[in-house]
């Protein structure tokens, strides 16, 4: 499913001191959308940056928005919000 992100916002950053250097935790809040910027909901991603590598530690779906009827035809895997 093609999608894009908008309303992206870093909500929290944390620096962790370790014996090998510094690690970071970064939380990113986004609104994925389809079509002409029709948002599908709000998601929160938690990433860990360690030794120059970025890993996704946690994904949270915070909120769903109603899906416009014409998108259901083109994106049948989208789950509706009730």
N, CA, C and O atoms as a GROMACS GRO file, in nm:
protein
  328
    1UNK      N    1   0.085  -0.118   0.000
    1UNK     CA    2   0.000   0.000   0.000
    1UNK      C    3   0.089   0.124   0.000
    1UNK      O    4   0.168   0.142   0.093
    2UNK      N    5   0.079   0.208  -0.100
    2UNK     CA    6   0.156   0.333  -0.097
    2UNK      C    7   0.098   0.431   0.003
    2UNK      O    8  -0.024   0.449   0.010
    3UNK      N    9   0.183   0.491   0.079
    3UNK     CA   10   0.138   0.590   0.176
    3UNK      C   11   0.250   0.689   0.200
    3UNK      O   12   0.364   0.668   0.160
    4UNK      N   13   0.215   0.797   0.266
    4UNK     CA   14   0.311   0.900   0.301
    4UNK      C   15   0.284   0.944   0.444
    4UNK      O   16   0.185   0.903   0.505
    5UNK      N   17   0.372   1.026   0.497
    5UNK     CA   18   0.357   1.073   0.634
    5UNK      C   19   0.346   1.224   0.636
    5UNK      O   20   0.409   1.294   0.556
    6UNK      N   21   0.266   1.275   0.729
    6UNK     CA   22   0.262   1.418   0.754
    6UNK      C   23   0.244   1.439   0.903
    6UNK      O   24   0.227   1.343   0.979
    7UNK      N   25   0.249   1.562   0.945
    7UNK     CA   26   0.239   1.594   1.088
    7UNK      C   27   0.344   1.517   1.168
    7UNK      O   28   0.320   1.479   1.282
    8UNK      N   29   0.461   1.494   1.107
    8UNK     CA   30   0.565   1.422   1.179
    8UNK      C   31   0.624   1.512   1.287
    8UNK      O   32   0.649   1.630   1.267
    9UNK      N   33   0.646   1.450   1.402
    9UNK     CA   34   0.690   1.527   1.519
    9UNK      C   35   0.773   1.437   1.609
    9UNK      O   36   0.729   1.329   1.647
   10UNK      N   37   0.892   1.482   1.644
   10UNK     CA   38   0.971   1.411   1.744
   10UNK      C   39   0.914   1.450   1.880
   10UNK      O   40   0.921   1.567   1.919
   11UNK      N   41   0.859   1.353   1.950
   11UNK     CA   42   0.792   1.384   2.077
   11UNK      C   43   0.882   1.370   2.198
   11UNK      O   44   0.855   1.428   2.303
   12UNK      N   45   0.991   1.291   2.183
   12UNK     CA   46   1.077   1.270   2.298
   12UNK      C   47   1.212   1.217   2.250
   12UNK      O   48   1.219   1.137   2.157
   13UNK      N   49   1.317   1.262   2.314
   13UNK     CA   50   1.450   1.207   2.290
   13UNK      C   51   1.514   1.181   2.426
   13UNK      O   52   1.494   1.255   2.522
   14UNK      N   53   1.592   1.075   2.431
   14UNK     CA   54   1.658   1.041   2.556
   14UNK      C   55   1.800   0.994   2.522
   14UNK      O   56   1.819   0.911   2.433
   15UNK      N   57   1.897   1.046   2.594
   15UNK     CA   58   2.036   1.007   2.576
   15UNK      C   59   2.072   0.912   2.690
   15UNK      O   60   2.048   0.941   2.807
   16UNK      N   61   2.129   0.797   2.653
   16UNK     CA   62   2.165   0.696   2.752
   16UNK      C   63   2.317   0.679   2.751
   16UNK      O   64   2.376   0.644   2.649
   17UNK      N   65   2.378   0.703   2.865
   17UNK     CA   66   2.522   0.686   2.877
   17UNK      C   67   2.552   0.539   2.904
   17UNK      O   68   2.495   0.479   2.995
   18UNK      N   69   2.643   0.481   2.825
   18UNK     CA   70   2.684   0.342   2.846
   18UNK      C   71   2.836   0.338   2.856
   18UNK      O   72   2.904   0.438   2.833
   19UNK      N   73   2.888   0.223   2.891
   19UNK     CA   74   3.034   0.209   2.900
   19UNK      C   75   3.100   0.217   2.763
   19UNK      O   76   3.219   0.246   2.753
   20UNK      N   77   3.022   0.192   2.657
   20UNK     CA   78   3.076   0.198   2.520
   20UNK      C   79   3.050   0.331   2.452
   20UNK      O   80   3.096   0.353   2.340
   21UNK      N   81   2.978   0.421   2.517
   21UNK     CA   82   2.948   0.550   2.455
   21UNK      C   83   2.805   0.593   2.484
   21UNK      O   84   2.754   0.575   2.595
   22UNK      N   85   2.742   0.650   2.383
   22UNK     CA   86   2.607   0.702   2.398
   22UNK      C   87   2.508   0.625   2.312
   22UNK      O   88   2.537   0.591   2.197
   23UNK      N   89   2.392   0.598   2.368
   23UNK     CA   90   2.279   0.545   2.293
   23UNK      C   91   2.169   0.649   2.301
   23UNK      O   92   2.169   0.734   2.389
   24UNK      N   93   2.075   0.641   2.208
   24UNK     CA   94   1.964   0.736   2.206
   24UNK      C   95   1.832   0.662   2.186
   24UNK      O   96   1.826   0.562   2.116
   25UNK      N   97   1.727   0.714   2.249
   25UNK     CA   98   1.590   0.670   2.225
   25UNK      C   99   1.517   0.790   2.167
   25UNK      O  100   1.518   0.899   2.224
   26UNK      N  101   1.453   0.769   2.052
   26UNK     CA  102   1.380   0.877   1.984
   26UNK      C  103   1.238   0.830   1.957
   26UNK      O  104   1.216   0.723   1.901
   27UNK      N  105   1.141   0.912   1.997
   27UNK     CA  106   1.000   0.882   1.970
   27UNK      C  107   0.950   0.976   1.862
   27UNK      O  108   0.965   1.098   1.871
   28UNK      N  109   0.889   0.918   1.758
   28UNK     CA  110   0.841   0.992   1.643
   28UNK      C  111   0.692   0.967   1.625
   28UNK      O  112   0.648   0.853   1.610
   29UNK      N  113   0.614   1.074   1.626
   29UNK     CA  114   0.468   1.066   1.609
   29UNK      C  115   0.435   1.111   1.467
   29UNK      O  116   0.479   1.218   1.424
   30UNK      N  117   0.356   1.031   1.394
   30UNK     CA  118   0.325   1.061   1.255
   30UNK      C  119   0.178   1.034   1.225
   30UNK      O  120   0.109   0.963   1.298
   31UNK      N  121   0.132   1.094   1.115
   31UNK     CA  122  -0.001   1.065   1.061
   31UNK      C  123   0.018   1.013   0.918
   31UNK      O  124   0.039   1.092   0.826
   32UNK      N  125   0.010   0.881   0.898
   32UNK     CA  126   0.018   0.830   0.762
   32UNK      C  127  -0.107   0.871   0.684
   32UNK      O  128  -0.215   0.884   0.741
   33UNK      N  129  -0.090   0.892   0.553
   33UNK     CA  130  -0.205   0.931   0.473
   33UNK      C  131  -0.196   0.870   0.334
   33UNK      O  132  -0.090   0.827   0.290
   34UNK      N  133  -0.310   0.867   0.267
   34UNK     CA  134  -0.319   0.822   0.128
   34UNK      C  135  -0.386   0.932   0.048
   34UNK      O  136  -0.444   1.025   0.105
   35UNK      N  137  -0.379   0.922  -0.083
   35UNK     CA  138  -0.447   1.020  -0.168
   35UNK      C  139  -0.393   1.160  -0.145
   35UNK      O  140  -0.275   1.181  -0.121
   36UNK      N  141  -0.484   1.256  -0.155
   36UNK     CA  142  -0.448   1.397  -0.141
   36UNK      C  143  -0.447   1.436   0.007
   36UNK      O  144  -0.524   1.521   0.051
   37UNK      N  145  -0.358   1.373   0.081
   37UNK     CA  146  -0.339   1.404   0.223
   37UNK      C  147  -0.461   1.371   0.308
   37UNK      O  148  -0.504   1.450   0.391
   38UNK      N  149  -0.518   1.252   0.285
   38UNK     CA  150  -0.628   1.203   0.368
   38UNK      C  151  -0.568   1.117   0.479
   38UNK      O  152  -0.530   1.003   0.453
   39UNK      N  153  -0.559   1.170   0.602
   39UNK     CA  154  -0.493   1.096   0.710
   39UNK      C  155  -0.571   0.971   0.750
   39UNK      O  156  -0.694   0.969   0.748
   40UNK      N  157  -0.496   0.867   0.786
   40UNK     CA  158  -0.554   0.740   0.828
   40UNK      C  159  -0.558   0.726   0.979
   40UNK      O  160  -0.636   0.647   1.032
   41UNK      N  161  -0.475   0.801   1.049
   41UNK     CA  162  -0.468   0.790   1.194
   41UNK      C  163  -0.340   0.851   1.246
   41UNK      O  164  -0.273   0.928   1.177
   42UNK      N  165  -0.306   0.816   1.370
   42UNK     CA  166  -0.185   0.866   1.433
   42UNK      C  167  -0.108   0.746   1.489
   42UNK      O  168  -0.165   0.660   1.555
   43UNK      N  169   0.022   0.743   1.462
   43UNK     CA  170   0.108   0.634   1.507
   43UNK      C  171   0.228   0.691   1.582
   43UNK      O  172   0.271   0.804   1.557
   44UNK      N  173   0.282   0.610   1.672
   44UNK     CA  174   0.401   0.650   1.748
   44UNK      C  175   0.506   0.540   1.732
   44UNK      O  176   0.481   0.424   1.763
   45UNK      N  177   0.624   0.579   1.684
   45UNK     CA  178   0.736   0.488   1.666
   45UNK      C  179   0.843   0.522   1.769
   45UNK      O  180   0.875   0.639   1.789
   46UNK      N  181   0.900   0.420   1.833
   46UNK     CA  182   1.011   0.438   1.925
   46UNK      C  183   1.134   0.370   1.864
   46UNK      O  184   1.134   0.249   1.843
   47UNK      N  185   1.237   0.449   1.838
   47UNK     CA  186   1.360   0.399   1.778
   47UNK      C  187   1.473   0.404   1.879
   47UNK      O  188   1.478   0.492   1.965
   48UNK      N  189   1.565   0.308   1.868
   48UNK     CA  190   1.687   0.309   1.948
   48UNK      C  191   1.805   0.325   1.852
   48UNK      O  192   1.814   0.254   1.752
   49UNK      N  193   1.893   0.417   1.886
   49UNK     CA  194   2.014   0.439   1.807
   49UNK      C  195   2.131   0.393   1.893
   49UNK      O  196   2.160   0.452   1.997
   50UNK      N  197   2.196   0.287   1.848
   50UNK     CA  198   2.306   0.227   1.926
   50UNK      C  199   2.415   0.182   1.829
   50UNK      O  200   2.387   0.113   1.731
   51UNK      N  201   2.536   0.221   1.858
   51UNK     CA  202   2.651   0.184   1.774
   51UNK      C  203   2.629   0.221   1.628
   51UNK      O  204   2.671   0.147   1.538
   52UNK      N  205   2.564   0.334   1.603
   52UNK     CA  206   2.541   0.379   1.466
   52UNK      C  207   2.430   0.307   1.393
   52UNK      O  208   2.410   0.330   1.273
   53UNK      N  209   2.357   0.219   1.461
   53UNK     CA  210   2.248   0.144   1.399
   53UNK      C  211   2.115   0.189   1.459
   53UNK      O  212   2.105   0.213   1.579
   54UNK      N  213   2.013   0.199   1.375
   54UNK     CA  214   1.880   0.240   1.418
   54UNK      C  215   1.788   0.119   1.414
   54UNK      O  216   1.777   0.051   1.312
   55UNK      N  217   1.722   0.091   1.527
   55UNK     CA  218   1.627  -0.020   1.532
   55UNK      C  219   1.493   0.032   1.585
   55UNK      O  220   1.487   0.120   1.670
   56UNK      N  221   1.386  -0.027   1.532
   56UNK     CA  222   1.252   0.005   1.580
   56UNK      C  223   1.228  -0.077   1.705
   56UNK      O  224   1.226  -0.200   1.700
   57UNK      N  225   1.210  -0.010   1.818
   57UNK     CA  226   1.188  -0.078   1.945
   57UNK      C  227   1.040  -0.103   1.973
   57UNK      O  228   1.003  -0.204   2.034
   58UNK      N  229   0.955  -0.008   1.928
   58UNK     CA  230   0.812  -0.020   1.961
   58UNK      C  231   0.730   0.057   1.859
   58UNK      O  232   0.770   0.164   1.812
   59UNK      N  233   0.615   0.002   1.825
   59UNK     CA  234   0.518   0.069   1.738
   59UNK      C  235   0.385   0.074   1.812
   59UNK      O  236   0.339  -0.027   1.864
   60UNK      N  237   0.324   0.192   1.815
   60UNK     CA  238   0.192   0.207   1.878
   60UNK      C  239   0.098   0.279   1.782
   60UNK      O  240   0.130   0.386   1.732
   61UNK      N  241  -0.017   0.218   1.757
   61UNK     CA  242  -0.121   0.286   1.680
   61UNK      C  243  -0.208   0.359   1.781
   61UNK      O  244  -0.276   0.296   1.862
   62UNK      N  245  -0.207   0.491   1.778
   62UNK     CA  246  -0.274   0.572   1.880
   62UNK      C  247  -0.419   0.604   1.846
   62UNK      O  248  -0.504   0.611   1.934
   63UNK      N  249  -0.446   0.624   1.716
   63UNK     CA  250  -0.579   0.673   1.679
   63UNK      C  251  -0.606   0.639   1.533
   63UNK      O  252  -0.517   0.647   1.449
   64UNK      N  253  -0.732   0.600   1.504
   64UNK     CA  254  -0.775   0.576   1.366
   64UNK      C  255  -0.873   0.683   1.324
   64UNK      O  256  -0.952   0.732   1.404
   65UNK      N  257  -0.866   0.720   1.196
   65UNK     CA  258  -0.960   0.817   1.140
   65UNK      C  259  -1.051   0.744   1.041
   65UNK      O  260  -1.011   0.642   0.985
   66UNK      N  261  -1.171   0.795   1.018
   66UNK     CA  262  -1.260   0.732   0.920
   66UNK      C  263  -1.196   0.729   0.781
   66UNK      O  264  -1.127   0.823   0.740
   67UNK      N  265  -1.221   0.620   0.710
   67UNK     CA  266  -1.168   0.604   0.575
   67UNK      C  267  -1.275   0.645   0.476
   67UNK      O  268  -1.389   0.598   0.483
   68UNK      N  269  -1.239   0.732   0.383
   68UNK     CA  270  -1.336   0.777   0.283
   68UNK      C  271  -1.377   0.659   0.195
   68UNK      O  272  -1.293   0.575   0.161
   69UNK      N  273  -1.504   0.652   0.158
   69UNK     CA  274  -1.554   0.536   0.082
   69UNK      C  275  -1.476   0.504  -0.045
   69UNK      O  276  -1.454   0.387  -0.075
   70UNK      N  277  -1.434   0.605  -0.121
   70UNK     CA  278  -1.366   0.575  -0.247
   70UNK      C  279  -1.227   0.514  -0.226
   70UNK      O  280  -1.173   0.453  -0.319
   71UNK      N  281  -1.168   0.530  -0.108
   71UNK     CA  282  -1.038   0.468  -0.081
   71UNK      C  283  -1.051   0.319  -0.053
   71UNK      O  284  -0.955   0.244  -0.072
   72UNK      N  285  -1.167   0.275  -0.008
   72UNK     CA  286  -1.186   0.134   0.023
   72UNK      C  287  -1.168   0.048  -0.102
   72UNK      O  288  -1.124  -0.066  -0.094
   73UNK      N  289  -1.202   0.103  -0.218
   73UNK     CA  290  -1.186   0.031  -0.345
   73UNK      C  291  -1.038   0.014  -0.379
   73UNK      O  292  -0.996  -0.094  -0.421
   74UNK      N  293  -0.960   0.119  -0.361
   74UNK     CA  294  -0.819   0.116  -0.399
   74UNK      C  295  -0.728   0.058  -0.292
   74UNK      O  296  -0.620   0.008  -0.322
   75UNK      N  297  -0.771   0.064  -0.168
   75UNK     CA  298  -0.692   0.013  -0.055
   75UNK      C  299  -0.779  -0.080   0.029
   75UNK      O  300  -0.820  -0.044   0.139
   76UNK      N  301  -0.807  -0.200  -0.021
   76UNK     CA  302  -0.899  -0.290   0.050
   76UNK      C  303  -0.847  -0.339   0.185
   76UNK      O  304  -0.926  -0.386   0.267
   77UNK      N  305  -0.717  -0.329   0.210
   77UNK     CA  306  -0.661  -0.377   0.337
   77UNK      C  307  -0.669  -0.275   0.450
   77UNK      O  308  -0.634  -0.306   0.564
   78UNK      N  309  -0.714  -0.153   0.420
   78UNK     CA  310  -0.728  -0.053   0.526
   78UNK      C  311  -0.840  -0.094   0.620
   78UNK      O  312  -0.947  -0.137   0.576
   79UNK      N  313  -0.815  -0.081   0.747
   79UNK     CA  314  -0.916  -0.116   0.846
   79UNK      C  315  -0.995   0.009   0.883
   79UNK      O  316  -0.936   0.113   0.913
   80UNK      N  317  -1.128   0.000   0.881
   80UNK     CA  318  -1.209   0.119   0.911
   80UNK      C  319  -1.204   0.156   1.058
   80UNK      O  320  -1.173   0.074   1.144
   81UNK      N  321  -1.235   0.280   1.084
   81UNK     CA  322  -1.245   0.331   1.220
   81UNK      C  323  -1.392   0.348   1.254
   81UNK      O  324  -1.465   0.418   1.183
   82UNK      N  325  -1.435   0.285   1.359
   82UNK     CA  326  -1.576   0.296   1.400
   82UNK      C  327  -1.587   0.361   1.535
   82UNK      O  328  -1.697   0.379   1.587
   0.00000   0.00000   0.00000
